[in-house]
Amino acid sequence: MDHFSTSSLITRSTNDIQQLQGFVNTMLRMIILAPFLAIGAIAFSIAQHPTLSMLLIVSIISLVVMISIIFAITLPKFQLVQKLVDRLNLVTRENLTGLRVVRAYNTQEKQAKRIDDASKESMKLNIFVNRIMSLMWPIMGLIMGMTSLAIVYLGSKYFIGIDGFDPGSMMALMQYAMRAIMAFMFITMIFVMIPRAVISAKRVLEVLEMDIEIKDPESPISLPSLMKGEIEFKDVCFQYPDAQAPVLSHINFTIQSGKTTAFIGSTGSGKSTLINLIPRFYERTCGSITIDGIDIKDMTQHDLHGLIGYVPQKGVLFSGTITDNILFGKDEFDANLMKEAAEIAQATEFIDILAETYDHQIAQGGTNVSGGQRQRLSIARAIAKKPLIYIFDDSFSALDYKTDQKLRKMLDQRVVATKLIVAQRINTIRHADQIIVLDQGSIVGNGTHEQLLKSCSVYQEIASSQLSKEELI
């Protein structure tokens, strides 16, 4: 996903696949049939009348020349057509997902023009390519007609009655000529379709053959049946590919099992990147990350992800019922587990007032629930998984202070696990067992709320912007 845009992936998995399907379903038969048909028709034509058969050879050469010209014009356009479809999908998707923002800024006309421009550009190129391609059949019809006319004219004027060449033989020769021309037409169509299919195949293979950056070890370590959930970072660095500077530099800390550790810092300080290294959504550049002394690179990703309950900032929901979303990570239905998770996540407040309660249908992307409700259902989904480690990536940001406080209290009381919380609000993390302060990719503070108020200037600055003077004392 970091290498291809969503719109490009959609085009590659739909439009390009359809191009390949069309080629396989129709053209493979022609590839086998057309050459035999062409060779047979030419051979029978020559056997019928070698001299008049030269007309057929001239016609075929003319056809190949004309099709080659069309081919030379259209081939470079095929790849551009697919790129323009990518662009149209991108612009359309942006406007559909950002519809409220577009309306709020009164940019409907501007965005409509963007879509219109992208659509027209794609349409114009498609029309141009199709017009050029549509010339093939009239050209073939013209050549077939001219060939038939020439055979009838020359045959009747110069060859009828000579060496047993009669009107029946002339009609047979015409049929062979038409079949040969038709066969070469199929062959030229194959050569036109192959480059189009090749371009689509290359685009699909770009995705399928992409090097997997994050791989399982060849000899993974089997995890013990009982794990505690202690996490340790040793001299960890991370730098995005092609970036000039590292995002994280020499990160060192230990998170005790069953404790709550919070991460705070200014925007762009590397908080989310840091915690995304734990489930290996990104691969560290240097250093080591261990869980209970086992390097995460020595585990399979399946085992590693089985230890973690991950809640992103943007609550991701899937189309289906509330039950489907809460029990997303479970193989079997468990009503008690589902209700317990919803209760801890403070989701029962709105679920219980719904007519269908847990059978309420969630729209695609969770568009029929509020941002806070999406976050609570996402948190409930992680709780229902009952993992060893919870990662909350700014997952309380859409909650009001009262709900935030109640949810964190329930987590502390009823969920025994290692918890990592990324947050921007001091009140969300002030009671954490350990708070790690990040600034420009480095740790500048580590301690409790009270300790950091005394020792860390970055934390003091954040706290003073959010808390009253009385709360800072």
C-alpha positions in Angstrom: 0.0 0.0 0.0 2.9 2.3 0.5 4.1 1.7 -3.0 0.8 1.9 -4.9 -2.1 4.2 -4.4 -5.5 2.6 -3.6 -6.9 3.8 -6.9 -4.0 2.3 -8.8 -4.5 -1.1 -7.0 -8.2 -1.0 -7.8 -7.5 -0.4 -11.5 -4.9 -3.1 -11.6 -7.2 -5.6 -9.9 -10.2 -4.8 -12.0 -9.5 -3.2 -15.4 -6.2 -4.8 -16.0 -7.4 -8.2 -14.9 -10.4 -7.9 -17.3 -8.0 -7.1 -20.1 -6.1 -10.3 -19.3 -9.3 -12.3 -19.0 -10.5 -11.1 -22.4 -7.2 -12.0 -24.0 -7.2 -15.5 -22.4 -10.9 -16.2 -23.2 -10.9 -15.1 -26.8 -7.5 -14.7 -28.2 -5.8 -17.9 -27.1 -8.2 -19.8 -29.4 -7.3 -17.5 -32.3 -3.6 -18.0 -31.7 -4.0 -21.7 -32.3 -6.6 -21.6 -35.1 -5.6 -18.5 -37.2 -2.1 -19.7 -38.3 -3.4 -23.1 -39.5 -6.4 -21.4 -41.2 -4.1 -18.9 -43.0 -1.5 -21.5 -44.1 -4.2 -23.9 -45.3 -6.1 -21.2 -47.3 -2.9 -19.9 -49.0 -1.9 -23.5 -49.9 -5.3 -24.3 -51.4 -5.3 -21.0 -53.3 -1.9 -21.7 -54.9 -3.0 -25.2 -55.7 -6.2 -23.8 -57.4 -4.4 -21.2 -59.5 -0.8 -20.1 -58.8 -0.9 -16.9 -60.9 -4.2 -15.5 -59.4 -3.0 -16.5 -56.0 -0.4 -13.7 -56.3 -3.3 -11.3 -55.8 -3.9 -12.9 -52.4 -0.3 -12.4 -51.4 -0.4 -8.7 -52.4 -3.6 -8.3 -50.5 -2.2 -9.9 -47.4 1.0 -7.7 -47.6 -1.3 -4.6 -47.9 -3.3 -5.7 -44.9 -0.2 -6.4 -42.8 1.2 -2.9 -43.7 -2.0 -1.1 -42.9 -2.4 -2.9 -39.6 1.2 -2.3 -38.7 0.7 1.4 -39.1 -2.4 1.3 -36.9 -0.4 -0.8 -34.4 2.4 1.7 -34.3 0.0 4.6 -33.6 -2.1 2.8 -30.9 0.5 0.8 -28.9 2.1 3.7 -27.0 -1.4 4.9 -26.1 -2.5 1.7 -24.3 -0.3 2.2 -21.2 -1.3 5.8 -21.1 -5.0 4.8 -21.1 -4.4 2.7 -18.0 -2.6 5.5 -16.2 -5.4 7.9 -17.0 -7.9 5.4 -15.5 -5.7 5.3 -12.4 -5.9 9.1 -12.2 -9.6 9.2 -12.8 -10.1 6.6 -10.0 -7.9 8.6 -7.7 -9.7 11.9 -8.2 -13.1 10.3 -7.9 -12.1 8.4 -4.7 -10.7 11.6 -3.1 -13.9 13.5 -3.7 -16.1 10.7 -2.5 -14.2 10.2 0.7 -13.7 13.9 1.3 -17.2 15.0 0.2 -18.0 16.8 3.5 -14.8 18.8 3.3 -15.5 19.7 -0.4 -18.9 21.0 0.7 -17.6 22.8 3.7 -15.1 24.8 1.6 -17.6 25.4 -1.2 -15.3 23.8 -3.8 -17.9 21.7 -5.5 -17.4 23.4 -8.8 -13.6 23.2 -8.6 -13.6 19.5 -7.7 -16.3 18.7 -10.3 -14.0 20.3 -12.8 -11.1 18.1 -11.6 -13.2 15.0 -12.1 -14.5 16.3 -15.5 -11.0 17.1 -16.7 -9.7 13.7 -15.7 -12.8 12.0 -17.3 -12.5 14.0 -20.5 -8.8 13.3 -20.8 -9.4 9.6 -20.4 -12.4 9.7 -22.7 -10.5 11.6 -25.5 -7.7 9.1 -25.5 -10.0 6.1 -25.4 -12.0 7.6 -28.3 -8.8 8.2 -30.3 -7.5 4.7 -29.7 -10.9 3.1 -30.6 -11.3 5.2 -33.7 -7.9 4.1 -35.0 -8.6 0.5 -34.0 -12.0 0.6 -35.7 -10.3 1.3 -39.0 -9.1 -2.3 -39.2 -12.5 -3.8 -40.2 -13.2 -1.3 -43.0 -9.7 -1.8 -44.3 -10.1 -5.5 -44.2 -13.5 -5.2 -46.0 -12.0 -3.0 -48.6 -9.1 -5.3 -49.2 -11.4 -8.3 -49.4 -13.7 -6.6 -51.8 -10.8 -5.4 -54.0 -9.3 -8.9 -54.0 -12.7 -10.5 -54.9 -13.2 -8.0 -57.7 -9.7 -8.5 -59.0 -10.0 -12.3 -59.0 -13.4 -12.1 -60.8 -12.2 -9.6 -63.4 -8.8 -11.1 -64.2 -10.0 -14.7 -63.9 -13.0 -14.2 -66.2 -11.0 -12.2 -68.7 -7.7 -14.1 -68.9 -7.9 -17.5 -67.3 -11.4 -19.0 -67.7 -11.2 -22.1 -69.8 -7.5 -22.4 -69.6 -6.1 -25.5 -68.0 -9.5 -26.5 -66.6 -10.0 -23.2 -64.7 -13.8 -22.8 -64.7 -16.2 -20.5 -62.8 -16.5 -23.1 -60.0 -12.7 -23.0 -59.6 -12.8 -19.2 -59.6 -15.4 -19.2 -56.8 -13.4 -21.7 -54.8 -10.3 -19.5 -55.2 -12.3 -16.5 -54.0 -13.4 -18.4 -50.9 -9.8 -19.5 -50.1 -8.7 -15.9 -50.5 -11.4 -14.6 -48.2 -10.5 -17.2 -45.6 -6.8 -16.3 -45.8 -7.4 -12.6 -45.4 -9.8 -13.3 -42.5 -7.2 -15.5 -40.9 -4.5 -12.7 -41.2 -7.0 -10.3 -39.8 -7.3 -12.5 -36.8 -3.5 -12.7 -36.6 -3.1 -8.9 -36.7 -5.8 -8.6 -34.0 -3.8 -11.0 -31.9 -0.7 -8.9 -32.3 -2.8 -5.8 -31.3 -4.3 -7.5 -28.3 -1.0 -9.1 -27.1 0.7 -5.7 -26.4 -2.4 -4.5 -24.6 -2.5 -7.7 -22.5 1.2 -7.5 -21.9 0.9 -3.9 -20.5 -1.9 -5.1 -18.2 0.1 -8.2 -17.2 3.1 -6.0 -16.4 1.0 -3.7 -14.2 -0.5 -6.8 -12.4 3.0 -8.4 -12.1 4.4 -5.2 -10.6 2.2 -5.9 -7.6 2.5 -9.7 -7.5 6.3 -9.6 -8.0 7.0 -6.8 -5.6 9.7 -7.7 -3.1 8.2 -8.5 0.2 10.1 -6.2 2.6 8.9 -7.8 5.8 9.4 -11.6 5.7 9.1 -14.4 8.1 12.3 -16.0 9.3 13.4 -19.2 7.7 13.6 -20.9 11.1 11.1 -19.1 13.3 11.2 -19.5 17.1 8.2 -21.3 18.6 6.7 -19.1 21.2 6.2 -20.4 24.8 2.7 -21.2 25.8 2.9 -18.6 28.6 4.3 -15.2 27.7 4.4 -12.1 29.9 4.4 -9.3 27.4 7.6 -7.4 28.3 8.8 -5.2 25.4 12.3 -3.9 25.0 13.8 -1.5 22.4 17.6 -1.5 22.1 19.2 1.2 20.0 16.3 1.1 17.5 16.5 3.4 14.4 14.1 3.7 11.5 14.4 5.6 8.2 11.8 5.5 5.3 13.2 4.4 2.0 14.7 7.3 0.0 14.3 9.6 3.0 17.3 11.8 3.8 17.0 11.6 7.6 15.9 8.9 10.0 12.5 9.2 11.6 13.7 7.5 14.8 17.2 7.6 16.2 18.7 5.3 18.9 15.5 4.5 20.8 16.0 2.6 24.1 13.4 1.7 26.6 11.8 -1.2 28.4 8.0 -1.8 29.0 7.3 -4.1 31.9 4.6 -6.7 31.4 1.1 -5.7 32.5 2.1 -2.0 32.7 0.7 0.9 30.8 3.2 2.9 28.8 2.2 6.1 27.0 3.9 8.0 24.2 3.5 11.7 23.7 5.2 14.4 21.6 4.7 17.0 19.0 3.3 16.2 15.6 5.9 14.4 13.5 8.0 13.3 16.5 7.7 9.6 15.5 5.2 8.3 18.0 3.0 6.3 15.6 6.0 5.1 13.6 7.6 3.8 16.7 4.6 1.7 17.8 4.1 0.5 14.3 7.5 -1.2 14.5 6.2 -3.6 17.1 3.7 -5.4 14.9 6.3 -5.0 12.0 4.1 -2.8 9.9 7.4 -1.2 9.2 10.8 -2.8 9.5 13.4 -1.2 11.8 16.6 0.0 10.2 18.8 -1.0 13.1 18.7 -2.2 16.7 16.5 -4.9 18.2 12.9 -5.1 19.4 12.1 -8.0 21.7 9.0 -9.4 23.4 9.9 -11.5 26.5 13.5 -11.6 25.2 12.5 -12.9 21.8 13.4 -10.7 18.8 10.2 -10.0 16.8 12.1 -10.8 13.6 12.5 -14.4 14.9 8.8 -14.8 15.2 6.4 -15.5 12.3 4.1 -12.5 11.6 1.1 -14.7 12.4 2.5 -15.5 15.9 3.5 -11.8 16.4 0.1 -10.4 15.4 -1.6 -13.0 17.6 0.1 -11.4 20.6 -1.2 -7.9 19.7 -4.5 -6.1 19.8 -4.1 -3.0 17.5 -6.4 0.0 17.4 -5.6 2.7 14.8 -6.4 6.3 15.2 -9.0 6.2 12.5 -11.5 3.5 13.7 -11.7 1.1 10.9 -15.0 -0.8 10.6 -16.2 -3.3 8.1 -19.6 -3.7 6.5 -21.7 -6.1 8.5 -23.2 -6.1 12.0 -21.8 -4.7 15.2 -21.3 -8.4 16.2 -19.2 -9.0 13.1 -17.0 -6.1 13.9 -16.4 -6.8 17.6 -15.7 -10.5 17.0 -13.6 -9.7 13.9 -10.6 -11.4 15.3 -12.4 -14.5 16.8 -13.2 -17.7 15.0 -16.2 -18.5 17.1 -19.2 -16.6 18.3 -19.1 -15.7 22.0 -21.9 -13.5 23.2 -20.5 -13.0 26.7 -17.1 -12.0 25.3 -18.7 -9.6 22.9 -20.8 -7.9 25.5 -17.9 -7.7 27.9 -15.7 -6.1 25.3 -18.4 -3.6 24.4 -18.9 -2.7 28.0 -15.3 -2.1 28.7 -15.0 0.0 25.5 -18.1 2.1 26.6 -19.8 1.0 23.4 -22.9 -0.3 25.2 -24.0 3.3 25.7 -25.1 3.6 22.1 -25.5 -0.1 21.2 -28.2 -0.8 23.7 -30.4 2.1 22.4 -30.3 0.7 18.8 -33.3 -1.2 17.6 -31.2 -4.2 16.5 -28.6 -3.7 19.2 -25.6 -6.0 18.2 -27.3 -6.9 14.9 -27.3 -3.3 13.8 -25.8 -3.1 10.3 -22.6 -1.0 9.9 -22.2 0.7 6.5 -19.0 0.4 4.5 -16.3 2.3 6.4 -18.6 2.9 9.3 -20.2 5.9 7.8 -23.4 5.5 9.7 -21.8 5.8 13.1 -19.9 8.8 14.7 -16.2 9.0 15.0 -16.3 8.3 18.7 -18.5 5.3 18.1 -16.1 4.0 15.5 -13.2 4.3 17.9 -15.1 2.5 20.7 -16.1 -0.4 18.4 -12.5 -0.6 17.3 -11.3 -0.7 20.9 -14.0 -3.4 21.7 -12.7 -5.4 18.8 -9.2 -5.4 20.2 -10.4 -6.2 23.7 -12.5 -9.2 22.4 -9.3 -10.6 20.9 -7.8 -10.8 24.4 -4.2 -10.2 23.3 -1.0 -10.1 25.4 -0.2 -6.5 24.2 -2.6 -3.6 23.3 -1.5 -0.9 21.0 -3.7 2.2 21.0 -2.5 4.6 18.3 -4.2 7.8 19.4 -7.4 5.7 19.7 -9.1 7.9 22.3 -8.9 11.2 20.3 -12.5 11.2 19.2 -13.9 10.5 22.7 -15.1 13.1 25.1 -13.2 13.5 28.4 -15.9 11.7 30.4 -16.0 8.6 28.1 -12.2 8.7 27.8 -11.8 8.6 31.6 -14.4 5.8 32.1 -12.9 3.7 29.3 -9.3 4.0 30.7 -10.6 3.2 34.2 -12.3 0.0 32.9 -9.2 -1.0 31.0 -7.0 -0.6 34.1 -9.5 -2.6 36.2 -10.6 -5.4 33.9 -7.9 -5.8 31.3 -4.7 -7.4 32.4 -2.1 -6.9 29.7 0.7 -4.7 28.5 -0.8 -1.5 27.1 0.9 1.1 24.8 -1.0 4.3 24.3 -0.1 7.1 21.8 -2.0 10.3 22.7 -1.9 14.0 22.3 -3.9 14.7 25.5 -2.2 14.8 28.8 -5.4 13.7 30.6 -5.4 10.5 28.6 -1.9 9.4 29.7 -1.2 11.2 33.0 -1.9 8.0 35.1 0.2 5.7 32.9 3.0 3.8 34.7 5.5 5.2 32.2 5.4 8.1 29.8 7.9 8.3 27.0 8.3 11.8 25.5 9.5 12.0 21.9 10.9 15.0 20.0 12.3 14.9 16.4 12.6 11.1 16.5 14.5 10.9 19.9 13.4 10.2 23.4 13.8 13.3 25.5 11.9 12.2 28.6 10.9 9.0 30.3 9.1 8.7 33.6 5.7 9.3 35.3 3.6 12.3 34.9 4.9 13.9 38.1 8.5 13.1 37.3 8.3 14.6 33.8 6.7 17.8 35.0 9.9 18.4 36.9 12.5 17.1 34.5 11.3 17.3 30.9 10.9 20.7 29.2 9.0 19.3 26.2 6.5 17.6 28.5 6.2 20.7 30.6 5.4 22.7 27.4 2.7 20.2 26.3 1.3 20.1 29.8 1.2 23.8 30.3 -0.8 24.2 27.0 -3.5 21.8 28.2 -3.6 21.9 32.0 -4.5 24.7 34.4 -1.9 26.1 36.8 -3.5 24.2 39.7 -3.2 20.9 37.8 0.5 21.6 37.1 1.4 21.9 40.8 
